[in-house]
C-alpha cells in the first residue's frame, strides 16, 4: 500500500505552488466554451428543433433562429445533438465541473496534457455508443429534440445501432454495452487522476492511518469485571478459649465377675433308620387271638361263619409271612 512517506514531493497538494504562478486568461477558455455549449443546448427558451430546418433552408422567417446565442448557438446545438445525441448533456456537464475545479480551486491539479483531452473524447464516444444500443430509449425526449431513433447521435448509430452498427456486428448488445461502459470508466479514471487524485489521496491516507493507530479495546473476556458492591472489610476477632471443665472424680468400682459359659445343649445323636433296623432284631408280627372278638357280635353284624373267618385268617397270616 502506498504510504504518505513513499509519495513524491510533487504528490502532496502543498507542494504545488499554484498561488505563486500568475493568472493567465487561457484558463478561462475552457470554462467559457463549456458555458456556451450549455446555453446552446439548454432545452428551455434556447434550443428549438425548428432552428435546424432554418439552417438547412427549409424555413425562411425572421422569427428564427430562436436560440439564445443566435446562429452560432443553433449551429453548435445542431452539431452536438446530431453527433453525440443525448450524450451531449453529460459531456457538457462534466466539462463545466472540471473547468470550475481548475478555475476556482486549482489546488492539487496536474497540468493538462493530451491524455486529459483524449479522456474527454473517450467519455463522449462511450456515452454515445451506450445510448445508441437502444434506438427507442428516451423516445419522448428524442422526439422533442428532433433526433428520434438516434438517441446516441451519429456516433452511436454507426457503432452500436441494431442491424448496421460496426461494433454491433462483431459483438452482441451485451458486448457492446460492456465495451462502451469500459470506455466511460477509463475516461473518468484519467480525469480523476488529473483533477482529484492529489487532493483525495492524502485525505484517504490520513483516514486509513487514523484507523490503524486507533487503540484497540480489550476483548470482553480479558476485561476485569467491575464489582457491583463494595467488599466488606474483614476485622480479625480475638478468640478466647473457653474454660476447661474440672475433671470428674473417679470412683473405684469392683470389677464385675465374668459370666460363666453356658453349656452347649446336648444334641441327641441321630441314628440312621437303616442302621437302627439293622441293629434291632427282626420281630415277627402275629395277629391277636380271637378271644378279643365277640363271637356273638360278629355273628350278628356279619354274615361270615367261623370257618370263613378261619380261612381268611390263614390267608392274611400267609400274606404277612411273605413280607419277612
Phi and psi in degrees as a GROMACS rama.xvg file:
@    title "Ramachandran Plot"
@    xaxis  label "Phi"
@    yaxis  label "Psi"
@TYPE xy
-74.8638  130.766  UNK-2
-107.224  171.189  UNK-3
-68.2695  -29.3348  UNK-4
-73.8978  -30.5383  UNK-5
-81.6256  -11.5405  UNK-6
-71.7114  143.394  UNK-7
-69.7017  165.414  UNK-8
-65.0386  -30.2272  UNK-9
-73.3325  -10.6702  UNK-10
-83.1658  -16.742  UNK-11
-84.4268  142.466  UNK-12
-63.811  -29.9421  UNK-13
-71.3118  -23.7259  UNK-14
-75.4971  -20.6524  UNK-15
-80.7928  104.694  UNK-16
-83.8112  73.118  UNK-17
-76.6407  -26.407  UNK-18
-71.5738  -27.1122  UNK-19
-78.4276  -24.0767  UNK-20
-75.2605  139.185  UNK-21
-71.3133  154.233  UNK-22
-74.0125  136.238  UNK-23
-123.562  140.873  UNK-24
-71.6554  -14.6524  UNK-25
-68.9444  -16.1053  UNK-26
-68.5841  -21.1879  UNK-27
-85.7753  -10.8728  UNK-28
-66.0551  -49.4576  UNK-29
-65.2637  -44.5796  UNK-30
-64.8272  -39.6148  UNK-31
-66.5552  -39.9895  UNK-32
-64.849  -37.1197  UNK-33
-66.0479  -40.2378  UNK-34
-66.9963  -35.8078  UNK-35
-63.4105  -43.7955  UNK-36
-63.5771  -38.2323  UNK-37
-65.656  -42.5297  UNK-38
-66.7936  -35.685  UNK-39
-69.6093  -34.837  UNK-40
-92.5807  -5.49286  UNK-41
-61.4731  119.611  UNK-42
-74.8088  -12.7216  UNK-43
-103.215  117.611  UNK-44
59.6686  25.8814  UNK-45
-140.389  -70.431  UNK-46
-79.5245  136.604  UNK-47
-136.49  133.634  UNK-48
-63.6189  -26.5318  UNK-49
-72.0626  -14.5846  UNK-50
-63.4937  -28.9356  UNK-51
-67.6431  -42.2543  UNK-52
-64.8641  -34.5928  UNK-53
-66.5304  -40.5441  UNK-54
-68.7542  -30.9523  UNK-55
-85.6675  -1.98534  UNK-56
90.2352  10.1727  UNK-57
-81.2698  -22.9507  UNK-58
-126.43  132.667  UNK-59
-122.137  106.251  UNK-60
-160.469  152.16  UNK-61
-78.2895  -10.4108  UNK-62
-77.4271  -9.15183  UNK-63
-116.426  153.793  UNK-64
-77.3569  150.949  UNK-65
-93.0777  0.813366  UNK-66
-68.0956  145.03  UNK-67
-65.4942  -25.0743  UNK-68
-98.969  11.3583  UNK-69
73.2769  -144.53  UNK-70
-67.0376  -36.2322  UNK-71
-63.9101  -44.8968  UNK-72
-64.4236  -38.0947  UNK-73
-65.4334  -42.3699  UNK-74
-65.1292  -42.788  UNK-75
-63.4538  -44.143  UNK-76
-64.4651  -42.0993  UNK-77
-62.9218  -43.3919  UNK-78
-63.5997  -46.3646  UNK-79
-65.7622  -45.9142  UNK-80
-69.3688  -38.9598  UNK-81
-79.9492  -20.6763  UNK-82
-87.0656  -48.9484  UNK-83
-110.289  -9.91367  UNK-84
68.6073  -141.307  UNK-85
-67.397  -14.4961  UNK-86
-67.4888  -10.2534  UNK-87
-63.0314  -35.3333  UNK-88
-69.7822  -48.5064  UNK-89
-65.6435  -28.35  UNK-90
-65.397  -47.0563  UNK-91
-65.9468  -38.5077  UNK-92
-63.6863  -43.0801  UNK-93
-65.1231  -37.9661  UNK-94
-64.5367  -39.5219  UNK-95
-66.1575  -41.7795  UNK-96
-63.1674  -45.7313  UNK-97
-68.3557  -38.1331  UNK-98
-68.725  -39.4174  UNK-99
-66.9578  -34.4181  UNK-100
-62.4438  -43.1365  UNK-101
-78.279  -24.6061  UNK-102
-85.4882  -45.6664  UNK-103
-98.282  -19.9683  UNK-104
-145.05  73.4332  UNK-105
-81.2246  14.6832  UNK-106
-72.0513  126.005  UNK-107
76.3276  24.3829  UNK-108
-101.038  149.571  UNK-109
-94.9816  155.739  UNK-110
-63.9783  147.123  UNK-111
-71.68  133.977  UNK-112
-133.046  -175.737  UNK-113
-67.2914  -27.0159  UNK-114
-64.3089  -34.7115  UNK-115
-66.4526  -43.6899  UNK-116
-69.3649  -37.2092  UNK-117
-66.3349  -29.9299  UNK-118
-65.2439  -38.2294  UNK-119
-66.338  -41.7937  UNK-120
-64.1247  -39.9728  UNK-121
-64.8316  -38.347  UNK-122
-65.6291  -40.772  UNK-123
-64.6022  -44.9551  UNK-124
-66.4038  -43.2019  UNK-125
-63.2043  -41.8999  UNK-126
-67.1564  -41.208  UNK-127
-64.5516  -41.5912  UNK-128
-66.7709  -37.0212  UNK-129
-66.0275  -38.8811  UNK-130
-75.3549  -26.3301  UNK-131
-74.6491  -11.472  UNK-132
-66.852  -35.7262  UNK-133
-113.916  107.345  UNK-134
-70.4869  -27.8938  UNK-135
-95.2332  11.8073  UNK-136
-73.5902  136.153  UNK-137
54.138  48.8597  UNK-138
-63.7861  -35.7212  UNK-139
-64.9122  -42.5721  UNK-140
-71.0456  -40.796  UNK-141
-66.9114  -35.0287  UNK-142
-68.3094  -36.4615  UNK-143
-68.4219  -29.8453  UNK-144
-92.4081  1.61876  UNK-145
65.6238  36.3635  UNK-146
-131.07  44.6583  UNK-147
-62.6113  144.712  UNK-148
67.3952  1.30035  UNK-149
-131.405  66.7523  UNK-150
-66.3768  -21.6572  UNK-151
-98.089  10.1375  UNK-152
70.8322  -165.899  UNK-153
-67.0728  -36.2212  UNK-154
-65.5163  -47.6567  UNK-155
-64.3733  -33.4924  UNK-156
-70.1629  -39.2144  UNK-157
-74.2588  -32.1492  UNK-158
-95.0796  -41.8481  UNK-159
-127.704  10.5598  UNK-160
-70.5104  147.119  UNK-161
-65.5389  130.425  UNK-162
88.7822  -24.9942  UNK-163
-136.213  -3.89457  UNK-164
-73.1472  137.183  UNK-165
-65.4715  -45.1757  UNK-166
-72.0488  -28.9518  UNK-167
-67.9075  -30.9138  UNK-168
-71.4258  -30.3667  UNK-169
-84.7693  -37.9024  UNK-170
-122.054  157.764  UNK-171
-79.1866  178.727  UNK-172
-57.7044  -35.2888  UNK-173
-67.087  -43.6414  UNK-174
-63.9334  -38.0527  UNK-175
-65.3824  -39.7042  UNK-176
-65.8481  -39.0079  UNK-177
-65.4169  -42.1087  UNK-178
-64.7263  -43.1584  UNK-179
-65.6428  -40.2818  UNK-180
-65.3323  -38.3711  UNK-181
-62.8996  -38.8947  UNK-182
-62.6979  -41.0692  UNK-183
-65.9397  -42.7219  UNK-184
-65.0197  -43.0287  UNK-185
-63.5503  -41.8084  UNK-186
-63.0982  -44.3149  UNK-187
-65.797  -33.9269  UNK-188
-66.0776  -40.5356  UNK-189
-66.602  -42.3448  UNK-190
-63.9284  -40.2991  UNK-191
-63.879  -36.4335  UNK-192
-63.9637  -38.3434  UNK-193
-80.6454  -33.7769  UNK-194
-106.676  -28.894  UNK-195
-126.359  -11.5776  UNK-196
-66.409  -44.7808  UNK-197
-68.4928  -21.4325  UNK-198
-88.524  -32.6337  UNK-199
-90.3306  -32.5976  UNK-200
-63.4186  -47.0186  UNK-201
-59.6844  -37.531  UNK-202
-65.7709  -41.1637  UNK-203
-66.1832  -40.521  UNK-204
-64.8802  -38.6617  UNK-205
-65.128  -39.4012  UNK-206
-66.0809  -42.7391  UNK-207
-65.0465  -39.8592  UNK-208
-65.6035  -36.5495  UNK-209
-66.7861  -34.8508  UNK-210
-69.2243  -36.3203  UNK-211
-70.5935  -37.9648  UNK-212
-83.5234  -0.82379  UNK-213
-68.5041  129.672  UNK-214
-65.3038  137.281  UNK-215
-83.7787  134.935  UNK-216
-73.8468  137.68  UNK-217
-63.5364  148.562  UNK-218
-64.0802  160.3  UNK-219
-65.6551  -28.3359  UNK-220
-72.4907  -32.1997  UNK-221
-85.3643  -17.3645  UNK-222
-69.526  140.707  UNK-223
-73.9741  135.425  UNK-224
-69.055  134.154  UNK-225
-79.8914  128.344  UNK-226
-68.7704  135.178  UNK-227
-82.9622  -21.8632  UNK-228
-142.763  153.74  UNK-229
-72.1873  140.173  UNK-230
-74.0562  136.546  UNK-231
-69.4389  142.807  UNK-232
-81.1588  125.367  UNK-233
-88.1423  119.335  UNK-234
-101.648  126.413  UNK-235
-68.3974  134.161  UNK-236
-110.742  127.546  UNK-237
-77.5811  121.154  UNK-238
-95.7652  126.017  UNK-239
-97.0615  135.26  UNK-240
-73.2784  133.688  UNK-241
-66.7663  150.747  UNK-242
-64.3795  137.255  UNK-243
-74.2223  139.66  UNK-244
-69.8324  151.058  UNK-245
-67.5355  144.804  UNK-246
-66.3739  137.081  UNK-247
-70.3793  142.707  UNK-248
-67.6966  140.386  UNK-249
-92.6185  126.271  UNK-250
-102.077  133.348  UNK-251
-85.1897  107.73  UNK-252
-105.477  134.943  UNK-253
-65.3956  143.488  UNK-254
-69.2604  143.043  UNK-255
-74.12  141.375  UNK-256
-69.2288  143.131  UNK-257
-68.6152  135.226  UNK-258
-65.3005  140.636  UNK-259
-71.2711  139.448  UNK-260
-66.2371  131.909  UNK-261
-77.5683  132.517  UNK-262
-68.2644  140.466  UNK-263
-67.8756  138.006  UNK-264
-63.0497  136.488  UNK-265
-71.1831  128.448  UNK-266
-98.0209  119.982  UNK-267
-65.5447  131.913  UNK-268
-71.8325  126.75  UNK-269
-91.9862  129.632  UNK-270
-101.877  143.425  UNK-271
-64.2711  141.718  UNK-272
-63.8323  -29.7028  UNK-273
-68.1928  -39.7464  UNK-274
-68.2171  -38.7181  UNK-275
-63.3738  -38.9023  UNK-276
-68.0922  -30.6662  UNK-277
-73.5954  -35.403  UNK-278
-75.8131  -41.2273  UNK-279
-69.7933  141.329  UNK-280
-72.0168  144.821  UNK-281
-70.5901  123.22  UNK-282
-101.658  137.372  UNK-283
-84.97  135.521  UNK-284
-90.2164  131.994  UNK-285
-123.763  140.965  UNK-286
-73.1486  148.55  UNK-287
-64.4263  159.383  UNK-288
-73.1573  165.865  UNK-289
-81.703  0.323307  UNK-290
-68.4032  -25.2487  UNK-291
-73.1159  -16.6281  UNK-292
-89.7189  151.464  UNK-293
-95.6575  111.02  UNK-294
-64.3216  -34.1589  UNK-295
-65.8681  -42.5339  UNK-296
-66.9777  -38.8322  UNK-297
-65.009  -39.0826  UNK-298
-69.9783  -26.2429  UNK-299
-77.4791  -46.7815  UNK-300
-85.9311  -28.4204  UNK-301
-117.962  150.721  UNK-302
-86.9794  4.88012  UNK-303
-80.9832  144.376  UNK-304
-93.9556  179.307  UNK-305
-68.7992  -32.9086  UNK-306
-66.0167  -43.0167  UNK-307
-66.7436  -35.3865  UNK-308
-66.7243  -41.1238  UNK-309
-63.1072  -40.3201  UNK-310
-64.8273  -43.913  UNK-311
-64.9272  -35.9924  UNK-312
-65.2239  -39.7176  UNK-313
-66.1276  -40.3811  UNK-314
-62.8095  -43.7009  UNK-315
-66.0981  -37.455  UNK-316
-66.6282  -39.6682  UNK-317
-66.6679  -34.5585  UNK-318
-66.1231  -41.41  UNK-319
-67.7542  -33.6203  UNK-320
-67.7125  -26.6809  UNK-321
-69.0718  -20.9234  UNK-322
-82.3978  -7.33391  UNK-323
